[in-house]
Amino acid sequence: ALYRIKRAHHHNTGDRWCIYPMYTYAHPIEDALENITHSICTLEFEDQRPFYDWLLNTLAETVTLPDGRVLGGLLQKPTPKQHEFGRLNLTYVVTSKRKLRALVDEGHVTGWDDPRMPTLAGMRRRGYPAAAVRKFAEDTGASKTNVWVDYSVLEGTVRAELEGTAARAMAVIDPLPLKLTNWAELYGANHHEPCHAPAHPQLPELGQRSFSLGPVVWIEKDDFAEVAPKGFFRLFPGNKVRLKYGMVVECTGCEKDADGHITAVLASVVPDTKSGTPGADAVKVKGTITWVGQHDGIAAEIRLFDRLFSLPQPDAGDTDFRAALNPRSKTVVTGYLEPSLAQVPADTRFQFERHGYFVTDRLDHRAGQPVINRITALKDSWGK
């Protein structure tokens, strides 16, 4: 069928037109009229290529009648050429526009630019660098077969790009206070010890970042254990660790509320162990943890994004793809950032040491009121 004749009122053209070309007929003609040279299609259009070529060649040919008149030549040569390639399928997402629209319209995501969406707008807001997306497309290449690529491959390409460009910073995502019980005795209750660290270990031109250590700092909850499992080298009673870029501390215990929940960790500073000072390495430790000073840490909304679906092929078979939505694909927490991040603009990427790569949200972030999106973790831990 080339076209349909439908005598019905049209919402746009009214009753002036009743002929509606079929896609197979309209597609090659529109390509030619719009000066398309190469029409790139997925494999399901391969069977239509003979008709595509025949129609364009027929419309471009001319016929000279006996009386000298020339008919035809409705299109100019060379005509467009159709090329087919296999669809690139990513695991843990759907790419059907109909299904993506359903996710938006039904409120499963916040919009087409939701950082979990496999759209360019979503990837941009997630913090994926354009160079990484181009590299991923180049590495996967074009194929004559439909291929499935695991989402971790895309994330690996993003990590490789950000490793060499993203400035470093410290952040605490699941905070717990660490009280340094002998701080006042060693330095004075109001003293804050200056600390410095490179903005990027391989890019000295980015300079240094500065923060300070005080009597109370934020640490990650999972950096403390009352009873340490085998191979645990972080804080537990009697163990020593280094506060990164700061001093060595020895854990002495913890504080709990009436329900038995840990509300703070207690530790004492080991004197003369500040990083970068003479004799700092005299005390050997197996663990180093990141931290943020309670006195100068910046409170931030941190959005932890993960795979949108819990199954690698959520729309396979006859099941509703919505049933495979991952309820933990977005988690919002309040964390603390080192003070160097207080005034950074939107769309700025960082590596939070020990955590992963993050970006200030391009829409919601404000200087002094940070909103941070996780781009990807330092390594793939999905399903582990």
Stockholm file with secondary structure:
# STOCKHOLM 1.0

chainA/1-384         ALYRIKRAHHHNTGDRWCIYPMYTYAHPIEDALENITHSICTLEFEDQRPFYDWLLNTLAETVTLPDGRVLGGLLQKPTPKQHEFGRLNLTYVVTSKRKLRALVDEGHVTGWDDPRMPTLAGMRRRGYPAAAVRKFAEDTGASKTNVWVDYSVLEGTVRAELEGTAARAMAVIDPLPLKLTNWAELYGANHHEPCHAPAHPQLPELGQRSFSLGPVVWIEKDDFAEVAPKGFFRLFPGNKVRLKYGMVVECTGCEKDADGHITAVLASVVPDTKSGTPGADAVKVKGTITWVGQHDGIAAEIRLFDRLFSLPQPDAGDTDFRAALNPRSKTVVTGYLEPSLAQVPADTRFQFERHGYFVTDRLDHRAGQPVINRITALKDSWGK
#=GR chainA/1-384 SS CCEEECCSCBTTTBTSCCEEECHHHHHHHHHHHTTCSEEEEEGGGGGGHHHHHHHHHHHHCEEECTTSCEEECCSCSSCCEEEEECCEEETTCCCCHHHHHHHHHTTSSSSTTCTTSSSHHHHHHHTCCHHHHHHHHHHHCCCSSCEEECHHHHHHHHHHHHHTTCEEECEESSEEEEEETTHHHHHCTTCCEEEEEESSTTCGGGCEEEEEECSEEEEEGGGBCSSCCTTCCSBCTTCEEEETTSCEEEEEEEEECTTSCEEEEEEEECTTCCTTSTTGGGSCCSCEECCEETTTCEEEEEEEECCSBSSSSTTCTTSCGGGGBCTTSEEEEEEEECGGGTTCCTTCEEEETTTEEEEECTTTCBTTBCEEEEEEESSCCTTC
#=GC SS_cons         CCEEECCSCBTTTBTSCCEEECHHHHHHHHHHHTTCSEEEEEGGGGGGHHHHHHHHHHHHCEEECTTSCEEECCSCSSCCEEEEECCEEETTCCCCHHHHHHHHHTTSSSSTTCTTSSSHHHHHHHTCCHHHHHHHHHHHCCCSSCEEECHHHHHHHHHHHHHTTCEEECEESSEEEEEETTHHHHHCTTCCEEEEEESSTTCGGGCEEEEEECSEEEEEGGGBCSSCCTTCCSBCTTCEEEETTSCEEEEEEEEECTTSCEEEEEEEECTTCCTTSTTGGGSCCSCEECCEETTTCEEEEEEEECCSBSSSSTTCTTSCGGGGBCTTSEEEEEEEECGGGTTCCTTCEEEETTTEEEEECTTTCBTTBCEEEEEEESSCCTTC
//
